Amino acid sequence: MVDSIIEFVKKVLSLLPQDPFTEYIDMAAEYFADQKVMGYINYFVPIGLFVEISKRWIIAVGVYIVVRVIVKSLKGEK
């Protein structure tokens, strides 16, 4: 049963068009890996720190929304 579902999803995905930006993304990834540019960029703009702060902010907002929905449902509000 699970195998047939997986095969069905694979067939549906094969009908979708290919990503036109794949070659550009791969080219940029190779450039950054070869030139070690991200290390220099990260020295001035702490991208890792931005990602970590964003991740924690999204989790906090998500928890707030879930708690708000639960409280509203317990109070009987719409």
Secondary structure as the mmCIF struct_conf table of DSSP 4:
data_model
#
loop_
_struct_conf.conf_type_id
_struct_conf.id
_struct_conf.beg_label_comp_id
_struct_conf.beg_label_asym_id
_struct_conf.beg_label_seq_id
_struct_conf.end_label_comp_id
_struct_conf.end_label_asym_id
_struct_conf.end_label_seq_id
HELX_RH_AL_P HELX_RH_AL_P1 VAL A 2 LEU A 15
BEND BEND1 LEU A 16 LEU A 16
HELX_LH_PP_P HELX_LH_PP_P1 PRO A 17 ASP A 19
TURN_TY1_P TURN_TY1_P1 PRO A 20 PHE A 21
HELX_RH_AL_P HELX_RH_AL_P2 THR A 22 GLN A 35
TURN_TY1_P TURN_TY1_P2 LYS A 36 LYS A 36
HELX_RH_AL_P HELX_RH_AL_P3 VAL A 37 PHE A 44
BEND BEND2 VAL A 45 VAL A 45
HELX_RH_AL_P HELX_RH_AL_P4 ILE A 47 LYS A 75
TURN_TY1_P TURN_TY1_P3 GLY A 76 GLY A 76
#
